[in-house]
Amino acid sequence: MAFLRARDAVYAILADRETFTDTIPVGVPVTIGWGTRDRMLPSSQARVAMRRLPHARFMPLPGCGHVPMTDDPVLVASVLLDGSGR
C-alpha cells in the first residue's frame, strides 16, 4: 500500500535513472550482497547480476529483505568492511 502511495516518487526516480553499462576491470573487487528474503528483487535477479559481473563475490544476506541494512545492520557492515578491505 505504501509503495502505491509513493508511486509519484517512484516514477520520478525511474524517469531519471542511469543504467550502468561500463565494464569493471577484473582487479577491482566487487561484492554483491543480496537479501535472501528480498521480495522486490528475487534471487533470479541475483543470478542475472552474477552473470553480468562474473568476477564479483556473491554474498547472500540470510533473513534480509530489500533493505538489508535495517534488517541486519551488523551483517551488512561486516560485508561492507570485508569487501572494502580486499
KEKEKE-57269 format. One record per residue (C-alpha): residue number from 1; residue in one letter; y, x negated, z negated. Coordinates in pm, whole numbers. Example, Ala and Ser with C-alpha at 12.3 -4.5 7.8 and 13.67 -1.06 7.14 Angstrom:
{i->1&aa->a&north->-450&east->-1230&up->-780}
{i->2&aa->s&north->-106&east->-1367&up->-714}
This chain:
{i->1&aa->m&north->0&east->0&up->0}
{i->2&aa->a&north->239&east->-281&up->-89}
{i->3&aa->f&north->163&east->-450&up->242}
{i->4&aa->l&north->258&east->-133&up->431}
{i->5&aa->r&north->581&east->-105&up->234}
{i->6&aa->a&north->665&east->-463&up->326}
{i->7&aa->r&north->598&east->-420&up->697}
{i->8&aa->d&north->964&east->-481&up->796}
{i->9&aa->a&north->945&east->-822&up->627}
{i->10&aa->v&north->606&east->-890&up->786}
{i->11&aa->y&north->740&east->-805&up->1131}
{i->12&aa->a&north->1040&east->-1034&up->1075}
{i->13&aa->i&north->813&east->-1321&up->969}
{i->14&aa->l&north->577&east->-1273&up->1262}
{i->15&aa->a&north->865&east->-1247&up->1511}
{i->16&aa->d&north->995&east->-1588&up->1404}
{i->17&aa->r&north->666&east->-1769&up->1360}
{i->18&aa->e&north->588&east->-2105&up->1510}
{i->19&aa->t&north->244&east->-2188&up->1636}
{i->20&aa->f&north->124&east->-2538&up->1558}
{i->21&aa->t&north->-41&east->-2682&up->1868}
{i->22&aa->d&north->3&east->-3057&up->1821}
{i->23&aa->t&north->-295&east->-3278&up->1761}
{i->24&aa->i&north->-327&east->-3453&up->1429}
{i->25&aa->p&north->-424&east->-3819&up->1454}
{i->26&aa->v&north->-770&east->-3896&up->1319}
{i->27&aa->g&north->-632&east->-4126&up->1049}
{i->28&aa->v&north->-415&east->-3854&up->894}
{i->29&aa->p&north->-601&east->-3686&up->608}
{i->30&aa->v&north->-617&east->-3306&up->629}
{i->31&aa->t&north->-770&east->-3077&up->370}
{i->32&aa->i&north->-834&east->-2710&up->437}
{i->33&aa->g&north->-866&east->-2510&up->116}
{i->34&aa->w&north->-998&east->-2158&up->173}
{i->35&aa->g&north->-1042&east->-1885&up->-85}
{i->36&aa->t&north->-1396&east->-1751&up->-87}
{i->37&aa->r&north->-1257&east->-1405&up->-168}
{i->38&aa->d&north->-973&east->-1404&up->86}
{i->39&aa->r&north->-969&east->-1057&up->243}
{i->40&aa->m&north->-679&east->-1130&up->479}
{i->41&aa->l&north->-831&east->-1442&up->636}
{i->42&aa->p&north->-1209&east->-1414&up->615}
{i->43&aa->s&north->-1448&east->-1708&up->625}
{i->44&aa->s&north->-1489&east->-1665&up->1001}
{i->45&aa->q&north->-1127&east->-1777&up->1035}
{i->46&aa->a&north->-1206&east->-2084&up->825}
{i->47&aa->r&north->-1471&east->-2177&up->1079}
{i->48&aa->v&north->-1208&east->-2148&up->1354}
{i->49&aa->a&north->-981&east->-2382&up->1157}
{i->50&aa->m&north->-1266&east->-2627&up->1112}
{i->51&aa->r&north->-1336&east->-2629&up->1486}
{i->52&aa->r&north->-970&east->-2689&up->1567}
{i->53&aa->l&north->-936&east->-2962&up->1305}
{i->54&aa->p&north->-1276&east->-3133&up->1316}
{i->55&aa->h&north->-1162&east->-3431&up->1107}
{i->56&aa->a&north->-1037&east->-3210&up->825}
{i->57&aa->r&north->-1213&east->-3186&up->493}
{i->58&aa->f&north->-1300&east->-2825&up->414}
{i->59&aa->m&north->-1278&east->-2716&up->52}
{i->60&aa->p&north->-1396&east->-2367&up->-41}
{i->61&aa->l&north->-1197&east->-2232&up->-333}
{i->62&aa->p&north->-1453&east->-2029&up->-531}
{i->63&aa->g&north->-1332&east->-1695&up->-658}
{i->64&aa->c&north->-989&east->-1733&up->-496}
{i->65&aa->g&north->-827&east->-1483&up->-265}
{i->66&aa->h&north->-543&east->-1515&up->-16}
{i->67&aa->v&north->-306&east->-1670&up->-270}
{i->68&aa->p&north->-533&east->-1917&up->-446}
{i->69&aa->m&north->-256&east->-2085&up->-643}
{i->70&aa->t&north->-222&east->-1769&up->-852}
{i->71&aa->d&north->-599&east->-1720&up->-885}
{i->72&aa->d&north->-682&east->-2072&up->-997}
{i->73&aa->p&north->-376&east->-2300&up->-1023}
{i->74&aa->v&north->-573&east->-2586&up->-1179}
{i->75&aa->l&north->-825&east->-2589&up->-893}
{i->76&aa->v&north->-552&east->-2576&up->-627}
{i->77&aa->a&north->-357&east->-2855&up->-798}
{i->78&aa->s&north->-667&east->-3073&up->-811}
{i->79&aa->v&north->-740&east->-3013&up->-440}
{i->80&aa->l&north->-379&east->-3099&up->-352}
{i->81&aa->l&north->-374&east->-3412&up->-566}
{i->82&aa->d&north->-712&east->-3529&up->-440}
{i->83&aa->g&north->-613&east->-3469&up->-77}
{i->84&aa->s&north->-278&east->-3643&up->-113}
{i->85&aa->g&north->-441&east->-3945&up->-269}
{i->86&aa->r&north->-658&east->-4012&up->38}
